[in-house]
Amino acid sequence: MATPPQASPGYSRTITPQMDSLSSKPDQSAMSPAPPTISSGAPRFPPPISQQDQIPSPSIKLPTMLSPANGVKTGSSVPHMSTPPGPPVFASPVRPAAVPFRTSPATPQPVAFSSASSLPTSSPPYFSNGSVELQQQLPSAMEEPVPDGKSPCVLFSAHKVLKHKKQANVPSLGFGVLVSPGRDTSPGPQVIQRDPHRCHDCGAYSNLYSNILIGSGQWQCVICGNLNGSEGEYIALSKEELRNFPELSSPLVDFIQTGNKRPSFVPVTDSRTSAPVVLVIDECLDEQHLQYLQSSLHAFVDSLPPTTRIGIILYGRAVSVYDFSEESIASAEVIPGGASPTQEALKALIYGTGISLSPMHASKEVAHLIFSSLRPYKLNVPEASRDRCLGTAVEVALAIIQGPSADFSRGVVKRPGVNSRIIVCAGGPNTYGPGSVPHSYTHPNYPHKEKTAIKWMEHLGREAHQQNTVIDILCAGTCPVRVPVLQPLAKASGGAFVLHDDFGEAFGMNLQRASARAAGSHGLLEIRCSDDILVTQVVGPGEEAHIENHETFKNDLSLCIRMLSVEETQCFSISMENRHDIKSDFVFFQFAIQYSNVYQADITRVITLRLPTVDSVPEYLQCVEDEVAAVLIAKRTLLGAKSHSDAIDMRTTIDERVKDIALKFGSQVPKSKLRRFPKEISLLPEFLFHLRRGPLLGNIVGHEDERSVLRNLFLNASFDLSLRMVAPRCLMHREGGTFEELPAYDLVMQSDTAVVLDHGTDVFIWLGAELAADEGRSAAAVATCKTLAEELTELRFPAPRILAFKEGSSQARYFVSRLIPAHKDPPYEQEARFPQLRTLTTEQRTKLKSSFIHFDDPSICEWIRSLKVVPPEPI
């Protein structure tokens, strides 16, 4: 395993605004021991026993590849959504690194692989696979090297595992993994059109680490050590022949199930293009908001593929379902919004003469006509007090998506053939009809009504999930939308909840990206580890799966999670610990994701990895990935931040975590009782410092509703977006249109430069006063910075807002508050982070100092010292 680069005194990187990929070092930190838990807000639960029996059938290997949420790739696939696409790829050369400050996501380092070695049939079944002790070492069973492998879908907090339980289970650092079940991979995984071979005892899948008896085709499970048959499929003349089986040569494979399960399955170009998208639009908007919304809606319709079926519903005090059969006027069926729609009303709507869902190629002009006919709210009623029957509108949308397939008389709803999506465009709270809350917080019975509304919304979201429909709620404007009430609706259905300042550019972009987002359904994530490893907690967009397969797999101890949807934008944070001291040289991890993709094919993605074990703590710390550790710590910490007061408590836990890591893993400072934070993970305090003072836990975001939405988004977000939300990425504009990547410290605020700061859900462009005074240069710099910002966030969902402002303006505080204060540090510490400062004249230093907006916040060094810990080098 390669040793990470050693700390050096400075850091800079030159880039140009084109898509590129910068690698960095991911890391994660573990959590305190707990019973196996899944949290997306869901309660903890012990690892359930689960699995489905798969009957082997003749193998047919396909040259095609699958992407988890999107399915079989074809020559003309719709662009996949990703949160974000990874760090941007830049064309210009990179300057030599000075400060070891990494801000771009990284891929995991290669893990050592064992061979799929085989034994002749005449030999006793003795194997050495890290989980079963070898009783007799035979020459034919010895391992041969196999190529190193890695999976972009799985990021471990360290590339090795500590053997000793007491050292490994230190809760302040610990061990864990980030799993992105729906992440697209390049190159894609190998695809196999047959049932996988599974262990009859524990349900694990055969993989490249399995030892094979080539004479009989039997294979040994790396999880439980059981010997299994392969129906003769693995019988081979040599071990090299076995490499022709994708599952025995690659750590990541996709099995596609067609045949007897789906005999009529025919791959199509992209069934997303025919999936219904129903817009549920708030009609209680003032003129200014409505104008922005209309512009966004017109652009949205123009962006849809011609075969996409669209529905348009407006809601206020009543629900209006627009009819696409009228080509010259905007016509709608109106349903009262004060109560859930009756079966008679829904039957009249669905079986009537009107057309509620229509493909875009036949209805684009009608849709434009409908949007142009919208009128602003006329009554003299405050925004928060206007009647909005959002709950009823969503019920109606679900009904028209189901269409005639719904059997209303018996209350049975059949699943549609494709995934569906409802996008709610809301400008205020749900104050009328089912799931509503009173107009005012001062209502004497408000707490009870809010609690009732939350339960109703969650139930409606679960109904949508059962009907294979995702609900995204996009809110905008200045009126509070009562986030606690609406958020469960999106969350329970597997959708997203996003707040916007207005219905302008960012809202329009998210409207388009929400509809284009590929979503697999019926997802199930199974986690299997060597017996030495225990899963203690899972955080992510899922819930406990109640599946019992004792009759199929007698000793299936996998942790099973039911995913609400399967998308590229999602990630599960999994905390692990040692059950006992580990005696073997390797531990194994297998992640199996079962889901139906957008083509309605059943996919099983299997990822199998192994990590070596070590006794040495320094050797282990060298293998820790700071960025993955920081994201794992952040996700676990944010899980406990349910309110503003909780967030304050979580900042204290971060302080205690840093102190405990220094105590357990740091070195003693000579002639002092203090301990120095371990240099091997010197970047971790910086990420945690950003976390405790940033928008997730700090006070730089004004309203608690906004912070709540950000936290829920973060808990489910991919590694790339999560990392950016924790620690912003700072890029300074240079002459010639290039950018230099620098640490996100306030020392970047130099008056003759422009700076881009990417903080995940927000991107800020800061223009220095001296540069702003030169109109020509400043216009060119701002244009280049905006181009870069758009490239950085091209595929990100939700699309961030992009704000540009000048030095000294009131908006500049958005930018400054996200930078680490360093202006109060001694000059030698400043120059250690920014070697460029050494070339500044006294006059330039004075200008730089005057540009700072002084806050009372301590610098990172002051913060670490306040914890009675000596900062690591080079901090």
CORHU-V292760 format. One record per backbone hydrogen bond with DSSP energy under -1.0 kcal/mol. CO is the residue of the C=O (numbers start at 1). NH is the residue of the N-H. Records with the same first field share a line. If there is no record, write none. Layout:
CO = NH ; NH
This chain:
13 = 741
15 = 739
16 = 18
25 = 627
36 = 45
37 = 538
39 = 540
60 = 193
65 = 73
67 = 71
71 = 67
98 = 10
99 = 101
111 = 149
117 = 212
119 = 215
120 = 123
124 = 126
138 = 141
139 = 142
149 = 111
151 = 154
153 = 180
155 = 178
157 = 625
161 = 614
163 = 582
164 = 168
165 = 169
170 = 173 ; 174
173 = 30
175 = 576
176 = 157
177 = 574
178 = 155
179 = 572
180 = 183
190 = 254
191 = 62
192 = 194 ; 256
197 = 206
199 = 203
201 = 555
204 = 199
207 = 210
211 = 220
213 = 217
214 = 236
218 = 213
219 = 228
221 = 225
226 = 221
228 = 219
230 = 233
232 = 235
240 = 243
241 = 244
242 = 245
245 = 248
246 = 249 ; 250
251 = 608
253 = 606
254 = 192
255 = 604
257 = 602
258 = 261
262 = 265
270 = 273
271 = 274
276 = 421
277 = 311
278 = 423
279 = 313
280 = 425
281 = 315
285 = 377
286 = 290
287 = 291
288 = 292
289 = 293
290 = 294
291 = 295
292 = 296
293 = 297
294 = 298
295 = 299
296 = 300
297 = 301
298 = 302
299 = 303
305 = 308
306 = 361
308 = 360
309 = 277
310 = 358
311 = 279
312 = 322
313 = 281
314 = 320
315 = 283
316 = 389
317 = 337
318 = 316
319 = 335
320 = 314
321 = 333
331 = 323
333 = 321
335 = 319
342 = 346
343 = 347
344 = 348
345 = 349
346 = 350
347 = 351
355 = 324
358 = 310
359 = 362
360 = 364
363 = 367
364 = 368
365 = 369
366 = 370
367 = 371
368 = 372
369 = 373
371 = 374
379 = 381
382 = 385
383 = 386
388 = 432
389 = 393
390 = 394
391 = 395
392 = 396
393 = 397
394 = 398
395 = 399
396 = 400
397 = 401
398 = 402
399 = 403
402 = 405
403 = 406
406 = 408
407 = 412
412 = 407
420 = 470
421 = 278
422 = 472
423 = 280
424 = 474
425 = 282
426 = 476
430 = 437
433 = 436
440 = 443
443 = 446
445 = 449
446 = 450
447 = 451
448 = 452
449 = 453
450 = 454
451 = 455
452 = 456
453 = 457
454 = 458
455 = 459
456 = 460
457 = 461
458 = 462
459 = 463
460 = 464
461 = 465
462 = 466
463 = 467
464 = 469
465 = 468
468 = 420
470 = 422
472 = 424
473 = 498
474 = 426
475 = 500
482 = 485 ; 486
483 = 487
486 = 490
487 = 491
488 = 492
490 = 495
491 = 494
496 = 473
498 = 475
504 = 508
505 = 509
506 = 510
507 = 511
508 = 512
509 = 513
510 = 514
511 = 515
512 = 516
520 = 566
521 = 596
523 = 563
524 = 594
525 = 561
526 = 592
527 = 559
528 = 590
530 = 533
532 = 579
534 = 577
537 = 575
538 = 39
539 = 573
540 = 542
541 = 564
543 = 562
545 = 547
549 = 553
553 = 556
559 = 527
560 = 545
561 = 525
562 = 543
566 = 520
567 = 570
572 = 179
573 = 539
574 = 177
575 = 536 ; 537
577 = 534
585 = 613
587 = 611
588 = 530
589 = 609
590 = 528
591 = 607
592 = 526
593 = 605
594 = 524
595 = 603
596 = 521
597 = 600
601 = 597
602 = 257
603 = 595
604 = 255
605 = 593
606 = 253
607 = 591
609 = 589
611 = 587
612 = 161
614 = 163
616 = 620
617 = 621
618 = 622
620 = 623
621 = 624
623 = 159
625 = 629
626 = 630
627 = 631
628 = 28 ; 632
629 = 29 ; 633
630 = 634
631 = 635
632 = 636
633 = 637
634 = 638
635 = 639
637 = 640
638 = 641
640 = 642
643 = 647
644 = 648
645 = 649
646 = 650
647 = 651
648 = 652
649 = 653
650 = 654
651 = 655
652 = 656
653 = 657
654 = 658
655 = 659
656 = 660
657 = 661
658 = 662
659 = 663
660 = 664
661 = 665
662 = 666
667 = 676
669 = 672
674 = 669
675 = 870
676 = 667
679 = 682
681 = 684
683 = 687
684 = 688
685 = 689
686 = 690
687 = 691
688 = 692
689 = 693
690 = 694
694 = 698
703 = 707
704 = 708
705 = 709
706 = 710
707 = 711
708 = 712
709 = 713
710 = 714
711 = 715
716 = 571
718 = 722
719 = 723
720 = 724
721 = 725
722 = 726
723 = 727
729 = 758
730 = 742
731 = 756
732 = 740
734 = 737
738 = 734
739 = 15
740 = 732
743 = 745
744 = 820
745 = 748
746 = 749
748 = 750
750 = 753
751 = 771
753 = 768
754 = 733
755 = 766
756 = 731
757 = 764
758 = 729
759 = 761
761 = 801
762 = 759
763 = 803
764 = 757
765 = 805
766 = 755
767 = 807
768 = 772
769 = 773
771 = 774
774 = 778
775 = 779
776 = 780
777 = 781
778 = 782
779 = 783
780 = 784
781 = 785
782 = 786
783 = 787
784 = 788
785 = 789
786 = 790
787 = 791
788 = 792
789 = 793
791 = 794
793 = 796
795 = 82
801 = 763
803 = 765
805 = 767
806 = 809
810 = 813
811 = 814
812 = 816
813 = 817
815 = 818
816 = 819
820 = 746
822 = 825
826 = 830
827 = 831
828 = 832
829 = 833
830 = 834
834 = 837
835 = 838
836 = 839
837 = 840
841 = 845
842 = 846
843 = 847
844 = 848
845 = 849
846 = 850
849 = 852
859 = 863
860 = 864
861 = 865
862 = 866
864 = 869
865 = 868
870 = 677
